[in-house]
Amino acid sequence: MESLYHYGVMLLLLDRLIPSVARERILTCYIRYMGSSASIYTTKVAKLCKGTGYMLMKQSGREIIPEKYPS
């Protein structure tokens, strides 16, 4: 169970610290660099890195949290 907790924390931190546009660009660059046969898990990783709608305004510290977002 602890591994699931850490996995969830990792995904929440990924969403909070790296904006969705940057995550998607990093993933695109990796796929282009490694080629189409890079991994059989590419689509699963893309789903995890996809934008969720969460935004953190760093200057004001304001958060925009979409509905059904985990708390």
C-alpha positions in Angstrom: 0.0 0.0 0.0 2.9 2.4 0.7 4.0 2.1 -2.9 0.6 3.2 -4.1 0.8 6.2 -1.8 4.2 7.2 -3.2 3.0 6.7 -6.7 0.1 9.1 -6.1 2.3 11.6 -4.4 4.7 11.4 -7.4 1.8 12.1 -9.9 0.5 15.0 -7.8 4.0 16.6 -7.6 4.5 16.1 -11.3 1.2 17.9 -11.9 2.1 20.7 -9.5 5.8 21.3 -10.4 5.9 20.8 -14.1 3.2 22.5 -16.3 1.3 20.2 -18.6 2.6 21.9 -21.7 6.2 21.2 -20.6 5.4 17.6 -19.7 3.9 17.0 -23.1 6.8 18.5 -24.9 9.3 16.5 -22.9 7.4 13.3 -23.8 7.3 14.2 -27.4 11.0 14.9 -27.5 11.8 11.6 -25.9 9.6 9.7 -28.3 11.2 11.4 -31.3 14.7 10.8 -29.9 14.1 7.1 -29.1 12.0 6.3 -32.2 8.6 4.7 -32.5 9.7 1.4 -30.9 11.0 3.1 -27.8 8.7 1.3 -25.4 5.5 -0.7 -25.2 4.4 1.5 -22.4 4.6 4.8 -24.3 0.8 5.3 -24.4 0.4 4.5 -20.7 3.1 7.1 -19.8 1.5 9.6 -22.2 -1.8 9.2 -20.3 -0.1 9.9 -17.0 1.7 13.0 -18.4 -1.4 14.4 -20.0 -2.7 17.8 -18.8 -5.3 17.6 -16.0 -6.4 21.2 -16.0 -4.6 21.9 -12.7 -2.7 25.2 -12.7 -0.6 26.9 -10.1 0.1 30.7 -10.5 3.6 31.0 -9.0 3.5 34.8 -8.6 0.3 34.9 -6.6 0.3 31.3 -5.2 -3.3 30.8 -6.5 -4.4 27.4 -7.6 -6.9 26.5 -10.2 -8.3 23.1 -9.4 -10.7 21.3 -11.8 -13.6 19.3 -10.7 -12.9 15.6 -9.9 -9.3 16.4 -9.1 -7.8 14.3 -6.3 -7.3 16.2 -3.1 
